[in-house]
């Protein structure tokens, strides 16, 4: 359950940023979670309820944007969608995939008053 | 990575933020949207870099041992410390949710050890390690071994400032673990396949296991060993010696002693 710590980071970063901006409350936080990042979005949403209590995010909406995985095969050059259990290039079968997208794990933006 | 222009957070490039609602007209402020673009692991990564800087100042080899519970991490450490303790100086950080049992086993070898209990926590993080090593004389240490909490999932995501993650997989666990827990085996530079003395009693396909590990991580090094029979331990020790030697080697040519 490292999602609890990850979710606490969302709240910590959002509170710090909100205070820097002189905000009185946070309406929403948008986070990007790549599908290859090893973080379960549903667990983050679940933990968010607990982590936001008593903070400027008390009523905030958590918007999770899932970033699909994409990889390029350094052998044949094909670019294909991949999930975290894709190890072989879907085009040529070689185990030489380089991940291009899907490992994101960040707060992208937030809406404050 | 930034989704607007593809720059990495380290790039010296700042985005224009939206200041549409900065004017004050005496009414309730309108909601504003702020770009944040901060990694959720930023705090851990910052602390890990701080650890790494401190370790490299002492030319310390730091290994983060990761595995499922019961794979034999502590036994590998005990045997390694017993066999190499006269040749190299070690310090050990022991991570477990509860008990100091592992630290007591390491302490019995005479090597400095510090137990970190994470309680409900499922992994060590860079903050715990940064404080944990305060217990050691790093200047007098060649290798810092960090035994992570037994867990094939969460420790993969947390950089502690180590040089290498070393994954341990015992042959009683099944050869398909690299496929089931790819995140961990991708993160590791070395895989120790442990308890190979038990192979005659099991239907564990060693070659298949290695193939799976390389499918997940083509660059992973693999060593097979048994702490009971001693088979394969020399290759592990040679790996450690060569990494320590690389650490100690001055990165720039030594000034001539003319």
Interface residues (C-beta under 8 A of the other chain):
Chain A: X1 X2 X5 X6 X9 X10 X12 X13 X14 X17 X21 X23 X24 X27 X31 X32 X37 X38 X39 X84 X85 X87 X88 X95 X96 X104 X105 X106 X107 X108 X109 X110 X111 X112 X113
Chain B: X1 X3 X28 X29 X30 X31 X32 X33 X34 X35 X36 X37 X38 X39 X40 X41 X42 X43 X121 X122 X123 X125 X153 X154 X156 X157 X158 X179 X182 X183 X214 X215 X216 X218
